Amino acid sequence: MKFGVALSSALEALRANPLRSFLTMLGIMIGVASVMAMMAVSKGAAERVDQQISSLGASNLTVRPGSSRRGGRSGGANSSPPFTDKDLESLRNEPYANAVAARNGGSVTLVSGEENWSSQAYGTNTDYFISQAWGVSSGEIFSEKDVRSGAAVAVVGKTIADTLFEGTNPIGQSLRANNVPLKIIGILEEKGQSSFGSDRDDLIIIPISTARNRVLGANRTTPRHVERIELSVADGYDMAETQTLLEDRIREIRRIKPGADDNFRVYNVADFIRARSSTQATLGILLAFTAAISLIVGGVGVMNIMLVSVTERTREIGLRMAVGARKSDILGQFLIEAIALCLIGGLIGSALGVGAAHLASNLGGFPVTISPQIAIIAIGAAGLIGIFFGYFPARSAAQLNPIDALRSE
């Protein structure tokens, strides 16, 4: 039997019992729809997390003071002596350093006219914008000359701009940070909410010298102190190897004796990416099992209905064999019928899955990413289910004895 004839016969059999065909396809439709929706939400969430991690600086190493110990008693995190501008200059000479940014942070009260707002202030240098790949949507960032001179200038996030200067252009206007007048020279590009729920646009960035001398205050024991260093690793360097090199260099800078404990910590943002990738792989396996179970349940329903169909059409099978149909023709006819059931159910399920994914996105605010690859995989899986679960009923039909089949009632 030619494929076209077998397909036409299969579709005719499906049209003969439309309600039964629909209920049979329902399991496949639900299975494929659930696969499409879950994969779209999972992929969208993974891409959102990747974007947020990248915004932290995927190629950055963060250095902070460690814990000090006095008389066997730990002083806690960041209690060791802070870094200095001199330490930054030493690290800038390293070949693996693309940018070395200082960062002192603290809470500030911002006032503009009759409006006020509590926010976070970062005192830093121009390398910070390079290490974070963060530019301005309008205006400009401050220069190294501003950093050296302690200029009273600031770059603000969109949240601050919208809150304190609603309806006006903040560029060129002034605000007070902890009662220190600052001129706004730029508005940062919008970053949005972080994965931890904080608003990354609720931020004011000022020269580190201005922060130390006027806004946030200086360290009592360490002149020109730096609370945190952000080192952007140059292209071509392995992050793990660079972290080891950086740790060795900082031990030299801080004159830590061999065998002594480090009084600093180096954090690798790439570790977050590896952790996220590991979590995503685990979730992918769970989704695969869920999808497999959904489709297997639908496949069992297809096999059940196909066995019933073989029983109901035993005389038809005997008649076909009597007029010259081969076993392979009967096998192909019923196998194509099962595959058609699954593929049609898969196509409808894909459309339902896309709708379910968009509904979840609108109602729950979930990020979704629907790609053609997901639909192809889902429909292909439905076709394989049709082959696997349709083969046994089709083989049973092909193995019937023509004489016994013609005698059946």
C-alpha positions as CSV (number, residue, x, y, z in Angstrom):
1,M,0.0,0.0,0.0
2,K,1.3,3.4,-1.0
3,F,1.9,6.0,1.8
4,G,-0.7,8.4,0.3
5,V,-3.4,5.7,0.3
6,A,-2.4,4.6,3.9
7,L,-2.6,8.2,5.1
8,S,-5.9,8.8,3.4
9,S,-7.3,5.6,5.0
10,A,-6.0,6.6,8.4
11,L,-7.6,10.1,8.2
12,E,-10.9,8.6,7.1
13,A,-10.9,6.2,10.1
14,L,-10.2,9.2,12.4
15,R,-13.1,11.2,10.8
16,A,-15.4,8.2,11.2
17,N,-15.2,8.6,15.0
18,P,-14.4,12.2,15.7
19,L,-15.3,12.3,19.4
20,R,-13.2,9.2,20.1
21,S,-10.3,10.5,18.1
22,F,-10.4,13.8,20.0
23,L,-10.5,12.1,23.4
24,T,-7.6,9.9,22.3
25,M,-5.6,13.0,21.2
26,L,-6.4,14.8,24.4
27,G,-3.7,13.0,26.3
28,I,-1.1,13.9,23.7
29,M,-2.4,17.5,23.5
30,I,-2.1,17.9,27.3
31,G,1.4,16.3,27.4
32,V,2.8,18.4,24.6
33,A,1.1,21.6,25.9
34,S,2.6,21.0,29.4
35,V,6.1,20.4,27.8
36,M,5.8,23.6,25.7
37,A,4.7,25.7,28.6
38,M,7.2,24.4,31.1
39,M,10.1,24.6,28.7
40,A,9.2,28.2,27.7
41,V,9.0,29.3,31.3
42,S,12.2,27.5,32.2
43,K,14.1,28.9,29.3
44,G,12.8,32.4,29.9
45,A,13.7,32.2,33.6
46,A,17.2,30.9,32.7
47,E,17.8,33.8,30.3
48,R,16.6,36.3,32.9
49,V,19.0,34.9,35.5
50,D,21.8,35.0,33.0
51,Q,21.1,38.6,32.2
52,Q,21.1,39.5,35.9
53,I,24.3,37.6,36.6
54,S,26.0,39.2,33.6
55,S,24.9,42.6,34.9
56,L,26.9,41.9,38.0
57,G,30.0,41.4,35.9
58,A,30.4,37.8,34.7
59,S,34.2,38.4,34.2
60,N,34.7,40.2,37.5
61,L,36.6,39.2,40.6
62,T,35.5,41.0,43.8
63,V,38.0,41.5,46.6
64,R,37.0,42.4,50.2
65,P,38.8,42.5,53.5
66,G,38.5,39.3,55.5
67,S,38.2,38.7,59.2
68,S,40.8,39.9,61.7
69,R,41.8,38.0,64.8
70,R,42.9,39.5,68.1
71,G,43.8,37.2,70.9
72,G,42.1,34.2,69.2
73,R,38.9,36.2,68.8
74,S,37.5,36.8,65.3
75,G,36.5,40.3,64.4
76,G,33.9,39.2,61.8
77,A,33.7,39.8,58.0
78,N,35.4,42.9,56.6
79,S,37.1,43.6,60.0
80,S,40.6,43.3,58.5
81,P,42.4,46.5,57.3
82,P,40.8,47.9,54.2
83,F,42.6,48.3,50.9
84,T,44.1,51.6,49.6
85,D,44.4,53.5,46.4
86,K,48.0,52.3,46.3
87,D,46.8,48.7,46.3
88,L,44.6,49.5,43.3
89,E,47.5,51.0,41.4
90,S,49.6,47.9,42.1
91,L,46.8,45.7,40.6
92,R,46.4,47.9,37.6
93,N,49.9,46.8,36.4
94,E,48.9,43.1,36.3
95,P,48.4,41.8,32.7
96,Y,45.1,40.1,33.6
97,A,43.5,43.3,34.8
98,N,41.3,45.0,32.3
99,A,39.9,47.4,34.8
100,V,40.4,47.8,38.6
101,A,37.6,49.7,40.3
102,A,37.4,50.9,43.9
103,R,34.1,51.0,45.7
104,N,33.1,52.5,49.0
105,G,29.4,52.2,49.8
106,G,27.0,53.6,52.3
107,S,23.4,54.8,52.9
108,V,22.7,58.5,52.2
109,T,19.7,60.8,52.5
110,L,19.1,62.7,49.2
111,V,17.3,66.0,49.2
112,S,16.2,68.1,46.2
113,G,13.9,71.0,46.9
114,E,11.1,69.7,49.1
115,E,11.6,66.1,48.1
116,N,13.8,63.6,49.9
117,W,14.8,60.0,49.4
118,S,17.0,57.4,51.2
119,S,19.3,55.5,48.9
120,Q,22.7,53.9,48.4
121,A,25.8,55.8,47.4
122,Y,28.9,54.3,45.8
123,G,32.2,56.1,45.8
124,T,34.3,54.8,43.0
125,N,36.5,55.6,40.1
126,T,36.0,55.6,36.3
127,D,37.0,51.9,36.0
128,Y,33.8,51.0,37.8
129,F,31.7,51.8,34.8
130,I,34.0,49.6,32.7
131,S,33.9,46.6,35.1
132,Q,30.2,46.7,35.3
133,A,29.6,47.5,31.6
134,W,27.4,50.3,32.8
135,G,27.0,53.5,30.9
136,V,24.6,56.5,31.1
137,S,21.4,57.0,29.2
138,S,21.9,60.8,29.2
139,G,24.6,63.1,30.3
140,E,28.1,61.8,31.1
141,I,30.1,60.0,33.7
142,F,32.7,61.8,35.8
143,S,36.4,61.8,34.8
144,E,39.6,60.7,36.5
145,K,40.3,64.4,37.0
146,D,37.0,64.6,39.0
147,V,38.2,61.7,41.1
148,R,41.6,63.2,41.8
149,S,40.1,66.6,42.7
150,G,37.2,65.4,44.7
151,A,34.6,67.1,42.5
152,A,31.1,67.5,43.8
153,V,29.5,65.7,40.9
154,A,27.2,62.6,40.8
155,V,25.7,60.1,38.4
156,V,22.2,58.9,39.5
157,G,20.0,55.9,38.8
158,K,16.6,56.2,37.1
159,T,14.7,55.7,40.3
160,I,16.3,58.7,41.9
161,A,15.9,60.8,38.8
162,D,12.2,59.9,38.6
163,T,11.6,60.4,42.3
164,L,13.4,63.6,43.1
165,F,13.1,65.3,39.7
166,E,9.8,64.1,38.4
167,G,8.8,65.8,35.2
168,T,12.1,67.7,34.8
169,N,15.6,67.0,33.4
170,P,18.0,66.2,36.3
171,I,21.1,66.9,34.3
172,G,22.8,70.1,35.6
173,Q,20.6,70.3,38.7
174,S,21.8,69.8,42.2
175,L,20.8,67.6,45.1
176,R,22.2,67.2,48.6
177,A,23.6,63.9,49.8
178,N,24.0,63.8,53.5
179,N,23.8,67.7,53.3
180,V,26.6,67.8,50.7
181,P,25.6,69.6,47.5
182,L,26.3,67.6,44.4
183,K,25.8,68.4,40.7
184,I,24.1,65.7,38.6
185,I,26.0,65.2,35.4
186,G,24.5,61.9,34.2
187,I,21.7,59.4,34.5
188,L,22.6,55.7,34.6
189,E,21.2,53.2,32.1
190,E,18.2,51.4,33.5
191,K,19.1,48.0,35.2
192,G,15.8,47.0,36.8
193,Q,15.3,44.7,39.7
194,S,17.9,42.2,40.7
195,S,17.3,38.5,41.4
196,F,17.4,39.3,45.1
197,G,14.5,41.8,44.8
198,S,16.5,45.0,45.2
199,D,16.2,48.0,42.8
200,R,19.5,48.5,41.0
201,D,18.4,51.9,39.7
202,D,18.1,53.2,43.3
203,L,21.7,54.3,43.4
204,I,24.0,57.4,43.3
205,I,27.6,57.1,42.1
206,I,30.2,59.7,43.1
207,P,34.0,60.0,42.9
208,I,35.6,58.0,45.7
209,S,37.6,61.0,46.9
210,T,34.3,62.9,47.3
211,A,32.8,60.0,49.1
212,R,35.7,59.7,51.6
213,N,36.2,63.4,52.3
214,R,32.7,64.7,52.3
215,V,29.7,62.3,51.9
216,L,30.5,58.9,53.5
217,G,33.5,59.6,55.6
218,A,37.1,58.4,55.8
219,N,38.5,55.4,57.7
220,R,40.1,56.4,61.0
221,T,43.2,54.2,60.6
222,T,43.7,53.9,56.9
223,P,44.1,57.1,54.7
224,R,42.5,56.9,51.2
225,H,40.8,53.6,52.1
226,V,39.0,51.3,49.7
227,E,36.3,49.0,51.1
228,R,36.0,46.8,48.0
229,I,37.8,46.2,44.7
230,E,36.2,45.1,41.5
231,L,38.7,43.7,39.0
232,S,37.5,43.0,35.5
233,V,39.5,40.1,34.0
234,A,41.0,40.7,30.5
235,D,39.9,38.6,27.6
236,G,41.7,35.3,27.2
237,Y,42.3,34.6,30.9
238,D,40.8,31.7,32.7
239,M,38.7,33.0,35.7
240,A,39.9,30.2,38.1
241,E,43.5,30.6,37.2
242,T,43.3,34.4,37.4
243,Q,41.7,34.2,40.8
244,T,44.7,32.2,42.1
245,L,47.1,34.8,40.6
246,L,45.1,37.6,42.1
247,E,45.1,36.0,45.6
248,D,48.9,35.5,45.4
249,R,49.4,39.1,44.3
250,I,47.3,40.4,47.1
251,R,49.2,38.3,49.6
252,E,52.3,40.0,48.4
253,I,50.7,43.5,48.6
254,R,49.4,42.9,52.1
255,R,52.7,41.2,53.2
256,I,51.1,38.0,54.4
257,K,53.7,35.5,55.5
258,P,53.7,32.0,53.9
259,G,51.4,29.7,55.8
260,A,49.5,32.6,57.4
261,D,45.8,32.9,56.9
262,D,44.5,35.4,54.3
263,N,43.0,38.6,55.7
264,F,40.9,39.1,52.5
265,R,38.4,37.3,50.4
266,V,38.1,37.0,46.6
267,Y,34.7,36.3,45.2
268,N,34.2,35.0,41.7
269,V,30.9,35.9,40.0
270,A,31.5,33.0,37.6
271,D,30.8,30.7,40.6
272,F,27.2,32.0,40.6
273,I,26.9,31.1,36.9
274,R,28.2,27.6,37.5
275,A,25.7,27.2,40.4
276,R,22.9,28.5,38.2
277,S,23.9,26.1,35.4
278,S,23.9,23.2,37.8
279,T,20.5,24.1,39.1
280,Q,19.2,24.6,35.5
281,A,20.5,21.1,34.6
282,T,18.7,19.6,37.5
283,L,15.5,21.4,36.7
284,G,15.9,20.3,33.0
285,I,16.1,16.6,34.1
286,L,12.9,17.0,36.2
287,L,11.1,18.7,33.3
288,A,12.2,15.9,31.0
289,F,10.8,13.2,33.4
290,T,7.6,15.2,33.7
291,A,7.3,15.5,30.0
292,A,8.0,11.8,29.5
293,I,5.3,10.8,32.0
294,S,2.7,13.1,30.4
295,L,3.5,11.8,26.9
296,I,3.6,8.2,28.0
297,V,0.2,8.5,29.6
298,G,-1.1,9.9,26.3
299,G,0.7,7.1,24.4
300,V,-1.0,4.4,26.6
301,G,-4.4,6.0,25.7
302,V,-3.5,5.9,22.0
303,M,-2.5,2.2,22.2
304,N,-5.7,1.4,24.1
305,I,-7.9,3.0,21.4
306,M,-5.9,1.4,18.6
307,L,-6.4,-2.0,20.1
308,V,-10.2,-1.3,20.3
309,S,-10.1,-0.1,16.7
310,V,-8.4,-3.3,15.6
311,T,-11.0,-5.4,17.4
312,E,-13.9,-3.4,15.8
313,R,-12.4,-3.6,12.3
314,T,-11.4,-7.2,12.3
315,R,-13.7,-8.1,9.4
316,E,-12.4,-5.1,7.5
317,I,-8.9,-6.3,8.0
318,G,-9.8,-9.8,6.8
319,L,-11.5,-8.4,3.7
320,R,-8.4,-6.3,2.9
321,M,-6.2,-9.4,3.2
322,A,-8.6,-11.4,1.1
323,V,-8.3,-9.0,-1.8
324,G,-4.6,-9.0,-1.7
325,A,-3.4,-6.7,1.1
326,R,-0.1,-7.8,2.6
327,K,0.8,-7.9,6.3
328,S,3.1,-4.9,5.8
329,D,0.1,-3.0,4.3
330,I,-2.1,-3.6,7.3
331,L,0.8,-2.8,9.6
332,G,1.5,0.5,7.8
333,Q,-2.2,1.5,7.8
334,F,-2.7,1.2,11.5
335,L,0.8,2.5,12.4
336,I,0.2,5.6,10.3
337,E,-3.2,6.0,11.9
338,A,-1.6,6.0,15.4
339,I,1.2,8.5,14.2
340,A,-1.5,10.8,12.7
341,L,-3.4,10.8,16.0
342,C,-0.2,11.8,17.9
343,L,1.1,14.4,15.4
344,I,-2.3,16.1,15.1
345,G,-2.5,16.1,18.9
346,G,1.0,17.4,19.1
347,L,0.3,20.3,16.8
348,I,-2.8,21.3,18.7
349,G,-0.9,20.8,22.0
350,S,1.9,23.1,20.8
351,A,-0.6,25.9,20.1
352,L,-2.2,25.3,23.5
353,G,1.3,25.3,25.1
354,V,2.2,28.7,23.6
355,G,-1.1,30.1,24.9
356,A,-0.5,28.6,28.3
357,A,3.0,30.1,28.4
358,H,1.8,33.6,27.6
359,L,-1.0,33.3,30.1
360,A,1.4,32.3,32.8
361,S,3.6,35.3,31.8
362,N,0.7,37.7,32.0
363,L,-0.8,36.4,35.2
364,G,2.3,35.5,37.2
365,G,4.9,37.8,35.6
366,F,7.0,34.9,34.5
367,P,9.5,35.5,31.8
368,V,8.9,33.1,28.8
369,T,11.0,32.3,25.8
370,I,9.3,30.3,23.0
371,S,11.7,29.0,20.3
372,P,10.9,26.8,17.3
373,Q,13.3,24.2,18.6
374,I,11.0,23.6,21.6
375,A,8.0,23.1,19.3
376,I,9.9,20.8,17.0
377,I,11.2,18.7,19.9
378,A,7.7,18.4,21.4
379,I,6.0,17.5,18.2
380,G,8.8,15.0,17.3
381,A,8.4,13.4,20.7
382,A,4.7,13.0,20.0
383,G,5.5,11.3,16.7
384,L,7.8,8.9,18.4
385,I,5.1,8.1,21.0
386,G,2.8,7.3,18.1
387,I,5.4,4.9,16.6
388,F,6.2,3.2,19.9
389,F,2.6,2.8,21.2
390,G,1.0,2.3,17.8
391,Y,3.3,-0.6,16.7
392,F,1.9,-3.3,19.0
393,P,-1.8,-2.7,17.8
394,A,-0.6,-2.4,14.2
395,R,1.4,-5.7,14.5
396,S,-1.6,-7.4,16.1
397,A,-3.8,-6.4,13.1
398,A,-1.1,-7.6,10.6
399,Q,-0.8,-11.0,12.4
400,L,-4.6,-11.7,12.1
401,N,-5.6,-14.8,10.1
402,P,-7.7,-13.7,7.1
403,I,-10.2,-16.5,7.4
404,D,-10.7,-16.0,11.2
405,A,-10.9,-12.3,10.6
406,L,-13.7,-12.7,8.0
407,R,-15.6,-15.0,10.4
408,S,-15.6,-12.6,13.3
409,E,-18.8,-10.7,14.2
